[in-house]
Amino acid sequence: MKRILAFVGLALIFSACSHPATSTPTPPPTVTAAPPTLGAPLAAAPAFTAFRMIDASNGWAITDTGVVRTNDGGASWHDVSPAGVSKLGFGTPFFFLDSNHGWVVAGDPSSQGSGTLYRTQDGGATWQSNPVGFFMGTMVFVSASNGWMMASLGVAVGSNAVAIFQTTDGGQTWKQTYINDPTQPGAASTLPLGGLKDGLTPTDMNNAWIGGITYTPGVVYLYRTQDGGQSWTEQPLQIPAGYEQAQFETVGPEFVSADHAYLPVHITNQYGMMMAVYYSHDSGTNWALSPTMIANGGSMNFVSATDGFVWNGTQFYVTQDGAQTWTTVAPGVSFGDNFAGMDFVNSSTGFVLTNDVTGTRTLYKTTDGGATWTVVGK
């Protein structure tokens, strides 16, 4: 083979020298290799309730009845549901770390407050299961072995009891590190019972943030732990001028690297809703308020330390300088009130899930930064 390649190379050089006026031959078209076969049955028109794209090709989704996976950018989806699971749907705790590792909790209807955790290490080809003492809340893994769970223990008017769990063996066993339910033994109060807890964001097994809402004017509900969830401290933020009496809500920060993170905060007063975007370049220790308030800002995705997207109900706000300035992109599809979530994987490729009044759920894809969209997965 080496001799053949050498001969071809000499022939091309000779040809070029002998015929200087000849134009350079057109290179053959690039052939894109087909994605590997997933080895699972196709899911016809899956009814997505939540989804997570790993990259432009690979992604996972929760449906009403199970788990599906794509490796061709959402064009087709394959049913990789754990055996015996027939009902998941909205509110199912799940986390997908990469194309191989995923975790899903199915509630146990016969036992209040417990469920079954299903975990896969091979892209859904096989699943292992074990009982867990929770079935509602937010689950996040920071590696294939290490994960967190913020389990909801019940919501009352203006308050939300939670328990924090950790695992270091991929979800087989869990240790409770915190609980704030005053009716339970060992309850603590550094993470107050008051306030609704919307999201959990860990970066390792020591550091994590919980965001939510308290109905006290001028207070942003953001708490941090640095000891694995055993104690929590409130993290103060600068309140935008003129909004001191408004209500604030956040799901918590979104980290794009170990150092860089962005925090969406929804602000509501008598004039409507705005989104303030805070940023940190020191691993979440300090937060600064970016210059622009986004009217009706909703979902937020940052894909790098500089590039991010915010949906405001009619158009996308796009930044390329770390939330210092924004431009707007009007999509070719009127998502309107049907918008149910988005996931951008880079500055050009993103996905949007819609859910209309009839319950029809549709997944759209863009490859030009949000200007044009096509339906995928049908």
C-alpha positions as a printed NumPy array, in Angstrom:
array([[  0.   ,   0.   ,   0.   ],
       [  2.776,   2.444,   0.812],
       [  4.331,   1.895,  -2.636],
       [  1.013,   2.577,  -4.353],
       [  0.503,   5.802,  -2.409],
       [  4.041,   6.92 ,  -3.226],
       [  3.513,   6.217,  -6.912],
       [  0.271,   8.163,  -6.952],
       [  1.996,  11.071,  -5.246],
       [  4.806,  11.138,  -7.838],
       [  2.304,  10.895, -10.657],
       [  0.401,  13.912,  -9.334],
       [  3.604,  15.925,  -8.983],
       [  4.678,  14.987, -12.526],
       [  1.268,  15.911, -13.882],
       [  1.308,  19.268, -12.144],
       [  4.78 ,  20.087, -13.49 ],
       [  3.991,  18.977, -17.029],
       [  0.662,  20.806, -17.304],
       [  0.928,  24.035, -15.344],
       [ -2.252,  25.454, -16.888],
       [ -4.415,  22.557, -15.739],
       [ -6.805,  23.468, -12.913],
       [ -6.649,  21.61 ,  -9.628],
       [ -8.946,  18.572,  -9.735],
       [-12.119,  18.832,  -7.675],
       [-11.669,  16.759,  -4.527],
       [-14.117,  13.914,  -4.016],
       [-17.101,  14.712,  -1.787],
       [-16.698,  14.053,   1.895],
       [-18.504,  10.916,   2.957],
       [-20.051,  11.066,   6.422],
       [-20.   ,   7.737,   8.17 ],
       [-23.365,   6.475,   9.335],
       [-23.806,   6.417,  13.098],
       [-23.325,   3.008,  14.69 ],
       [-26.422,   0.873,  15.101],
       [-27.952,   1.179,  18.548],
       [-29.385,  -2.31 ,  18.537],
       [-32.711,  -1.228,  20.028],
       [-36.168,  -0.979,  18.44 ],
       [-37.239,   2.304,  16.891],
       [-39.723,   4.379,  18.882],
       [-42.399,   5.705,  16.576],
       [-43.293,   9.348,  17.371],
       [-42.161,   9.212,  21.018],
       [-44.104,  11.476,  23.396],
       [-41.208,  13.371,  24.98 ],
       [-41.645,  14.828,  28.441],
       [-37.994,  15.845,  28.937],
       [-34.774,  15.47 ,  26.985],
       [-31.029,  15.942,  27.261],
       [-28.683,  16.226,  24.292],
       [-25.082,  15.188,  24.933],
       [-23.799,  16.646,  21.651],
       [-25.102,  17.378,  18.161],
       [-25.657,  13.658,  17.485],
       [-26.284,  11.905,  20.794],
       [-29.131,  12.448,  23.215],
       [-31.629,  10.893,  25.602],
       [-35.271,  11.572,  26.402],
       [-37.92 ,  10.58 ,  28.91 ],
       [-41.33 ,   9.72 ,  27.488],
       [-44.672,   8.843,  29.037],
       [-43.718,   5.178,  28.989],
       [-39.926,   4.906,  29.134],
       [-36.504,   6.017,  27.91 ],
       [-35.423,   6.674,  24.33 ],
       [-32.077,   7.508,  22.791],
       [-30.786,   9.029,  19.548],
       [-27.371,   8.969,  17.896],
       [-28.273,  10.753,  14.674],
       [-29.146,  14.214,  15.94 ],
       [-32.751,  13.44 ,  16.771],
       [-33.75 ,  12.109,  13.346],
       [-34.617,   8.749,  14.893],
       [-35.11 ,   7.547,  18.454],
       [-34.683,   4.043,  19.86 ],
       [-36.507,   2.552,  22.823],
       [-33.921,   1.654,  25.479],
       [-36.338,   1.493,  28.419],
       [-35.433,  -0.685,  31.395],
       [-37.343,  -3.967,  31.462],
       [-40.521,  -3.705,  33.478],
       [-40.815,   0.091,  33.214],
       [-44.006,   1.199,  31.487],
       [-44.76 ,   4.564,  33.083],
       [-42.461,   7.541,  33.661],
       [-43.601,  10.887,  32.289],
       [-43.437,  14.376,  33.753],
       [-41.549,  14.874,  36.994],
       [-39.421,  11.735,  36.658],
       [-35.992,  12.275,  38.269],
       [-33.302,  11.432,  35.713],
       [-29.772,  12.312,  34.712],
       [-27.731,  11.447,  31.633],
       [-24.021,  12.064,  32.016],
       [-22.867,  11.037,  28.54 ],
       [-23.785,   8.593,  25.778],
       [-23.254,   5.601,  28.053],
       [-24.24 ,   6.546,  31.6  ],
       [-27.796,   7.306,  32.676],
       [-30.023,   7.11 ,  35.759],
       [-33.828,   7.123,  36.044],
       [-36.056,   6.853,  39.131],
       [-39.457,   5.215,  38.848],
       [-41.877,   5.786,  41.713],
       [-43.268,   2.893,  43.707],
       [-47.069,   3.374,  43.889],
       [-47.321,   0.957,  46.82 ],
       [-44.792,   2.787,  48.989],
       [-44.989,   6.497,  49.799],
       [-41.658,   8.233,  49.371],
       [-39.663,   5.428,  47.756],
       [-38.852,   4.24 ,  44.288],
       [-36.579,   2.166,  42.088],
       [-33.395,   3.58 ,  40.575],
       [-32.457,   2.205,  37.157],
       [-28.903,   2.794,  35.942],
       [-27.081,   1.977,  32.709],
       [-23.409,   2.077,  31.777],
       [-23.748,   0.965,  28.163],
       [-26.129,   3.423,  26.556],
       [-29.304,   1.668,  27.643],
       [-28.42 ,  -1.793,  26.316],
       [-28.605,  -3.135,  29.868],
       [-29.895,  -1.684,  33.134],
       [-29.34 ,  -2.48 ,  36.793],
       [-31.873,  -1.562,  39.466],
       [-32.039,  -1.048,  43.215],
       [-34.591,   0.402,  45.658],
       [-34.084,   3.974,  46.896],
       [-35.703,   6.019,  49.633],
       [-36.921,   8.772,  47.291],
       [-38.855,   9.186,  44.061],
       [-39.311,  12.947,  43.486],
       [-36.745,  15.708,  43.213],
       [-33.548,  16.577,  41.352],
       [-30.754,  14.109,  40.614],
       [-27.304,  15.113,  39.286],
       [-24.167,  13.057,  38.718],
       [-20.749,  14.71 ,  38.512],
       [-19.058,  11.498,  37.333],
       [-19.975,   7.913,  36.572],
       [-19.622,   7.089,  40.283],
       [-20.464,  10.266,  42.19 ],
       [-23.938,  11.752,  42.364],
       [-26.365,  13.893,  44.374],
       [-30.107,  13.775,  44.964],
       [-32.28 ,  16.547,  46.366],
       [-35.405,  14.616,  47.335],
       [-38.611,  16.567,  47.843],
       [-40.4  ,  15.576,  51.036],
       [-43.451,  17.742,  50.547],
       [-44.543,  21.288,  49.76 ],
       [-46.677,  23.548,  51.937],
       [-47.563,  27.204,  51.531],
       [-44.235,  28.943,  50.996],
       [-42.123,  26.031,  52.284],
       [-40.511,  22.866,  50.952],
       [-38.912,  20.089,  53.007],
       [-36.026,  18.278,  51.306],
       [-33.404,  15.63 ,  52.023],
       [-29.961,  15.605,  50.409],
       [-28.393,  12.269,  49.44 ],
       [-25.031,  11.33 ,  47.943],
       [-23.71 ,   8.216,  46.207],
       [-20.129,   7.232,  45.421],
       [-20.847,   3.894,  43.728],
       [-22.912,   4.943,  40.744],
       [-26.232,   4.947,  42.564],
       [-26.201,   1.492,  44.142],
       [-26.177,   2.948,  47.648],
       [-27.017,   6.415,  48.965],
       [-26.149,   8.293,  52.162],
       [-28.331,  11.063,  53.515],
       [-26.227,  14.127,  54.365],
       [-28.976,  16.628,  55.203],
       [-32.678,  16.962,  55.994],
       [-34.677,  20.044,  56.936],
       [-38.031,  18.421,  57.738],
       [-38.61 ,  19.396,  61.397],
       [-40.738,  16.284,  61.955],
       [-37.768,  14.016,  61.186],
       [-34.829,  13.151,  63.457],
       [-31.609,  15.   ,  62.742],
       [-33.347,  17.885,  60.982],
       [-31.253,  21.026,  60.49 ],
       [-32.068,  24.552,  59.384],
       [-29.053,  25.95 ,  57.506],
       [-31.085,  25.269,  54.36 ],
       [-34.368,  26.794,  55.527],
       [-37.651,  24.924,  55.372],
       [-39.173,  28.118,  54.005],
       [-38.899,  28.718,  50.284],
       [-39.511,  26.398,  47.345],
       [-36.405,  24.551,  46.089],
       [-36.246,  24.601,  42.285],
       [-32.859,  23.162,  41.421],
       [-29.639,  21.526,  42.589],
       [-26.264,  22.209,  40.934],
       [-23.238,  20.319,  42.272],
       [-19.751,  20.686,  40.776],
       [-18.067,  17.961,  42.851],
       [-18.843,  15.999,  45.99 ],
       [-18.241,  18.976,  48.274],
       [-19.674,  21.98 ,  46.445],
       [-23.278,  22.458,  45.37 ],
       [-25.92 ,  25.186,  45.031],
       [-29.681,  25.118,  45.548],
       [-31.872,  27.756,  43.958],
       [-35.528,  28.506,  44.473],
       [-37.956,  31.186,  45.544],
       [-38.985,  32.788,  48.788],
       [-41.858,  35.223,  48.772],
       [-39.938,  37.83 ,  50.741],
       [-39.39 ,  40.905,  48.515],
       [-35.825,  41.642,  47.494],
       [-34.385,  38.216,  48.432],
       [-32.761,  35.799,  45.989],
       [-33.027,  32.206,  47.248],
       [-29.537,  30.842,  46.574],
       [-27.695,  28.584,  49.044],
       [-24.299,  26.91 ,  48.803],
       [-22.655,  23.969,  50.558],
       [-18.927,  23.291,  50.679],
       [-19.065,  20.184,  52.878],
       [-21.092,  17.745,  50.839],
       [-24.48 ,  19.1  ,  51.872],
       [-24.062,  18.883,  55.635],
       [-24.429,  22.654,  56.036],
       [-25.583,  25.486,  53.787],
       [-24.983,  29.23 ,  53.621],
       [-26.983,  31.89 ,  51.825],
       [-25.109,  33.458,  48.921],
       [-25.934,  37.169,  48.644],
       [-26.449,  38.773,  45.243],
       [-26.664,  42.369,  44.093],
       [-30.313,  43.365,  43.621],
       [-30.869,  45.36 ,  40.416],
       [-31.674,  48.996,  41.095],
       [-35.413,  49.647,  41.188],
       [-36.327,  46.032,  41.944],
       [-35.832,  46.035,  45.707],
       [-39.497,  45.114,  46.323],
       [-39.762,  42.503,  43.555],
       [-39.873,  38.722,  43.947],
       [-36.909,  36.667,  42.74 ],
       [-36.666,  33.045,  41.59 ],
       [-33.78 ,  30.943,  40.262],
       [-33.158,  27.291,  39.431],
       [-29.504,  27.788,  40.375],
       [-26.306,  28.249,  38.396],
       [-25.25 ,  26.647,  35.132],
       [-21.541,  25.791,  35.021],
       [-19.8  ,  25.635,  31.652],
       [-16.371,  24.918,  33.15 ],
       [-14.794,  24.601,  36.577],
       [-14.386,  28.377,  36.741],
       [-17.195,  29.862,  34.651],
       [-20.883,  29.821,  35.551],
       [-24.071,  31.758,  34.792],
       [-27.071,  32.236,  37.047],
       [-30.533,  33.094,  35.645],
       [-32.77 ,  35.017,  38.061],
       [-36.407,  35.724,  37.206],
       [-37.711,  38.971,  38.664],
       [-41.423,  39.66 ,  39.008],
       [-43.138,  42.894,  40.046],
       [-46.307,  44.793,  39.176],
       [-44.898,  45.641,  35.754],
       [-44.197,  42.093,  34.611],
       [-41.217,  39.739,  34.525],
       [-37.566,  40.302,  33.696],
       [-34.532,  38.022,  33.693],
       [-31.272,  39.103,  35.274],
       [-28.174,  37.077,  34.365],
       [-25.359,  36.881,  36.905],
       [-21.918,  35.491,  36.106],
       [-19.006,  34.046,  38.055],
       [-15.445,  33.482,  36.906],
       [-14.153,  32.103,  40.216],
       [-16.046,  28.804,  40.53 ],
       [-19.181,  30.384,  41.978],
       [-17.554,  32.161,  44.903],
       [-18.541,  35.631,  43.713],
       [-21.317,  36.702,  41.352],
       [-21.667,  39.871,  39.284],
       [-24.775,  41.235,  37.588],
       [-24.556,  41.486,  33.797],
       [-25.646,  44.804,  32.213],
       [-28.774,  43.676,  30.331],
       [-32.168,  42.76 ,  31.758],
       [-34.153,  40.527,  29.385],
       [-37.897,  41.133,  29.305],
       [-39.881,  37.907,  29.805],
       [-36.67 ,  35.878,  29.812],
       [-37.358,  32.191,  30.393],
       [-35.092,  29.241,  29.592],
       [-31.325,  29.827,  29.508],
       [-28.495,  27.761,  27.998],
       [-24.788,  28.595,  28.003],
       [-22.596,  26.386,  25.824],
       [-19.235,  27.994,  26.621],
       [-17.713,  30.726,  28.76 ],
       [-18.824,  33.263,  26.14 ],
       [-21.775,  31.834,  24.178],
       [-25.308,  31.567,  25.517],
       [-29.01 ,  31.682,  24.644],
       [-32.133,  32.926,  26.436],
       [-35.693,  32.377,  25.186],
       [-38.123,  35.186,  26.022],
       [-41.364,  33.862,  24.565],
       [-40.967,  35.268,  21.069],
       [-37.266,  35.261,  20.193],
       [-33.834,  34.113,  21.279],
       [-31.389,  36.455,  22.953],
       [-27.865,  35.425,  21.979],
       [-24.59 ,  36.48 ,  23.591],
       [-21.052,  35.866,  22.379],
       [-19.253,  37.82 ,  25.098],
       [-20.353,  36.237,  28.342],
       [-23.698,  38.069,  28.821],
       [-22.199,  41.547,  28.406],
       [-24.172,  42.236,  25.213],
       [-27.014,  40.431,  23.442],
       [-28.449,  40.224,  19.942],
       [-31.876,  38.794,  19.086],
       [-32.758,  35.994,  16.694],
       [-36.354,  35.506,  15.592],
       [-37.047,  31.81 ,  14.919],
       [-38.795,  30.73 ,  11.761],
       [-41.284,  28.814,  13.946],
       [-43.77 ,  30.502,  16.257],
       [-43.196,  28.464,  19.418],
       [-45.263,  30.803,  21.591],
       [-46.911,  29.254,  24.639],
       [-46.11 ,  25.76 ,  23.322],
       [-42.419,  26.178,  24.194],
       [-41.554,  23.482,  26.778],
       [-37.758,  23.491,  26.936],
       [-34.54 ,  23.896,  24.976],
       [-31.067,  22.429,  24.879],
       [-28.273,  24.009,  22.806],
       [-25.121,  21.913,  22.468],
       [-22.968,  24.553,  20.75 ],
       [-23.312,  28.026,  19.277],
       [-25.132,  26.76 ,  16.18 ],
       [-26.96 ,  23.521,  17.065],
       [-29.88 ,  23.422,  19.452],
       [-33.156,  21.644,  20.161],
       [-36.567,  22.883,  21.336],
       [-39.433,  20.797,  22.714],
       [-43.   ,  22.048,  22.348],
       [-46.19 ,  20.841,  24.016],
       [-49.456,  22.214,  22.648],
       [-52.921,  22.35 ,  24.202],
       [-53.816,  18.964,  22.702],
       [-50.835,  17.317,  24.379],
       [-48.899,  16.923,  21.135],
       [-45.163,  17.144,  21.8  ],
       [-42.775,  18.035,  19.014],
       [-38.983,  18.242,  18.917],
       [-37.337,  20.86 ,  16.69 ],
       [-33.693,  21.261,  15.698],
       [-31.652,  24.241,  14.509],
       [-28.169,  24.246,  12.993],
       [-27.889,  27.997,  12.421],
       [-28.1  ,  29.396,  15.918],
       [-31.881,  29.523,  16.217],
       [-32.99 ,  31.22 ,  12.997],
       [-34.474,  28.189,  11.224],
       [-35.933,  25.029,  12.734],
       [-36.972,  21.612,  11.418],
       [-39.054,  18.913,  13.082],
       [-37.085,  15.804,  14.06 ],
       [-37.97 ,  12.495,  15.616],
       [-41.24 ,  11.863,  13.797]])
